[in-house]
Amino acid sequence: MTVKAVAVVIPAHNEERLLPRALDAVRRAAAHPGLAGVRIATVVVTDSCVDRTAEIAARAQAVVVSTDCQNPGTARAVGVAHALDLLGADGTWIASTDADSAVPPHWLSFQHTKAHEGWAAVVGTVRLPPSVVAFRHSLRYHADRPAPPAPWDHPHVHGANLGVSANAYRDVEGFQPLAVGEDRALVRALLRRGHRILRTDECPVLTSDRLHARATGGFAHDLAVISTHTTTPRPSQEGNSSNRADRASIRQTRALADEAGIEQRDGHRPSLGGEPSVQQP
């Protein structure tokens, strides 16, 4: 696929605290030299917000779309539809992330490269800021991971780190109006239609470790369950393949936290300003 444009879609519900970090990270990713000549639009879908989410997104030069659907699947679909109206579907790549997440600087360039290699979708992984809950989560999350440098065909799907070509997205009728699991439903639909899907841990996204679940069965709900455990699983023995994978993951998490400017749990350094725009090549 020759990528002419990239649409970054971010649903948000009362995210004035974490959205600045997310948009700052996307802006750095959009400035990657590997994206020279590519139009980029960031669309923030403010869903039933009563705080300053829309104002913050507008000041960060994002395209703001408001809705009161109170449904993550519908909000993502609304954002993608608006982005494709703006950019067109031909040659457009859709990159999905969340308002409580911070993508690495090479995130869009990585997906751009994979699209050129012929992948119809890129299904990435996430990391949490270092904490006890993050450690417990990591042990479960990487349980079936082989030792580096072997590739990890991981089982996870996150709307915070997902990319898909506009043509493949339209072929499966996009995100469905689901309160939870709209990202997994999209990937299942792509698989049923025979689209090439890359599951990779090469470009993880840092996401929030908040425990207040907004949807039963969602990521925060899973973390809340983990946080109630009174014991922490013992890490693998030194030299074991999964132990080496755990250590690699920890190093990667620290690097992501440094890139996002996180010095403590859910810390962020907002840097905003400007008018809504589509970045031209």
Disulfide bonds with the S-S distance in Angstrom:
none
